[in-house]
Amino acid sequence: MRFMRGSAAAIRAAAPGIEAWLQWVFAVMGGQMTGVGILVLLAARRERYGIAAPPAETFFLASAAVATAVLMSGVNFAIGSDFRWLLLAPVALWILALFFHSGGRPHEDR
């Protein structure tokens, strides 16, 4: 409210439903931050141990997918976004990537 230099009543009057919409926006933003954190943990784990463990990596990658693309797509369906069908594409890409990652050849030591 401070940034927009308006009262809560004036902002609600000008943009009814803004508070509910912002809750969805912040849920997606939190999911994006969580997903990045998960991927940073995965990168740190690989750097520290120097080897890849496919089941654990698949878990990290799937968790990042759920926290980012799946959450974002789900929220867009919940709010009836015009882009909801288009936002299934990142989910499909994550599923495809996980399929190839978990079904590929065994990982080797560095």
QUIMOPE-V247417 format. One record per residue. N is the residue number from 1. RES is the residue in one letter. BURIAL is + if it has 9 or more other C-alpha atoms within 8 Angstrom, else -. Layout:
N|RES|BURIAL / N|RES|BURIAL
//
This chain:
1|M|- / 2|R|- / 3|F|- / 4|M|- / 5|R|- / 6|G|- / 7|S|- / 8|A|- / 9|A|- / 10|A|- / 11|I|+ / 12|R|+ / 13|A|- / 14|A|- / 15|A|- / 16|P|- / 17|G|- / 18|I|- / 19|E|- / 20|A|- / 21|W|+ / 22|L|- / 23|Q|- / 24|W|+ / 25|V|- / 26|F|- / 27|A|- / 28|V|+ / 29|M|- / 30|G|- / 31|G|+ / 32|Q|+ / 33|M|- / 34|T|+ / 35|G|+ / 36|V|+ / 37|G|- / 38|I|+ / 39|L|+ / 40|V|- / 41|L|- / 42|L|+ / 43|A|- / 44|A|- / 45|R|+ / 46|R|+ / 47|E|- / 48|R|- / 49|Y|- / 50|G|+ / 51|I|+ / 52|A|+ / 53|A|- / 54|P|+ / 55|P|- / 56|A|- / 57|E|+ / 58|T|+ / 59|F|- / 60|F|+ / 61|L|+ / 62|A|+ / 63|S|+ / 64|A|+ / 65|A|+ / 66|V|+ / 67|A|+ / 68|T|+ / 69|A|+ / 70|V|+ / 71|L|+ / 72|M|+ / 73|S|+ / 74|G|- / 75|V|+ / 76|N|+ / 77|F|+ / 78|A|- / 79|I|- / 80|G|- / 81|S|- / 82|D|- / 83|F|- / 84|R|+ / 85|W|- / 86|L|- / 87|L|+ / 88|L|+ / 89|A|- / 90|P|- / 91|V|+ / 92|A|- / 93|L|- / 94|W|+ / 95|I|- / 96|L|- / 97|A|- / 98|L|+ / 99|F|- / 100|F|- / 101|H|+ / 102|S|+ / 103|G|- / 104|G|- / 105|R|- / 106|P|- / 107|H|- / 108|E|- / 109|D|- / 110|R|-
//
